[in-house]
């Protein structure tokens, strides 16, 4: 693979012959850099400062309120930068972050994440989603803040219609979000039906609005947990509408495995959406990190390799074809959702790549090694070196090192 400037200009045997600064990748796995298209950089790394709560979505949102009131731009900037840096070290060079826009934090979270994005522009590309976490009708004043966020440069319109108090308000929330998308010519990336209640069905509202307005291929719906609890007739109908509208589905198993099913006894639901049915229908499905050590999720480290592994467990992905799907869900699928036309290991693509110390994708997924090298726009931006030894006793008082 031949790189010139920030682009891949040649792929194939012998294209890099004679290049002085060639990198020998023999025995290793070269992949495009991962994409995390669903993360909340404004909330990362605040877990230790929050009160304990019941572990539910509502409990986490409530616990974060007090901390959100104390956000400063520099505070958000520093925490977001730390996670962007770690994400790059672990092979991710493009991120799309939801950022709370509401009357609690105002525009401070957005200003902090946008500042972090500028700070990290040499190692990663970070896009922002104006996200009304507290609702639009439930939080009077949030709509005006959404307008201000988009005027300030937020890249995508977010939403959370199921958080409104009744069906009429949910429909109005969807309408308002699409109005903003049309007025500012932005894509939409909305949190949709992140609940165990199969009767909550705002996904169909979103799909119907996208079809009615012709917003085809410009909408992503995140979480969609209630779809797993809904009846099959509804699920099949709305999956068909998502396919026709070109809606991408961002599933976030790492977070929803610990948030959802809290009220279940005996058979506890996994909390994920209908990944298998969506995949079979041809809907674009991606996996996101979602949270890193915040009120919703105490774990996470910006590793999309880890996200792919946990998601494979949650979605029963075990065959070779399944594992190929897991790779696509953290590479090509988020690229489709973000409408990137310069992604991948092909001529003309931006040279965002990673070199993993594993002979194949299934082995990389199993062993979870950090990439030895990461490139962003053709430049080396991260390296990792790991050496470990096991000392097996061969005779009394003697050991023999074994490279691992």
Secondary structure, DSSP 8 states (H G I E B T S, - for coil): -EEETTEEEE-STTTTTT-TT----TTSEEEE-EEEEEE-TTTTT-GGGS----SSHHHHHHHHHHHHHT--HHHHHHHHHHHHHHHHHTTEEEEEEEEE-BTTTBTHHHHHHHHHHHHTTTT-EEEEEEE-TT-SSSSTTHHHHHHHHHHTT--EEEE-GGGSSSHHHHHHHHHHHHHHHHHHT-EEEEEE--SS-TT--HHHHHHHHHHHHT-TT-EEEEE-GGGGTS-HHHHHHHHHHHHHHT-EEEE-HHHHHHHTTTT--SS-------HHHHHHHT--EEE--B-SSSSS-S---S-HHHHHHHHHHHTT--SHHHHHHHHHTTTHHHHHHTT-SS-SSSTTSB--EEEESSSSHHHHHHH---EEEEEETTEEEEE-----EEEEEEETTEEEEEE-
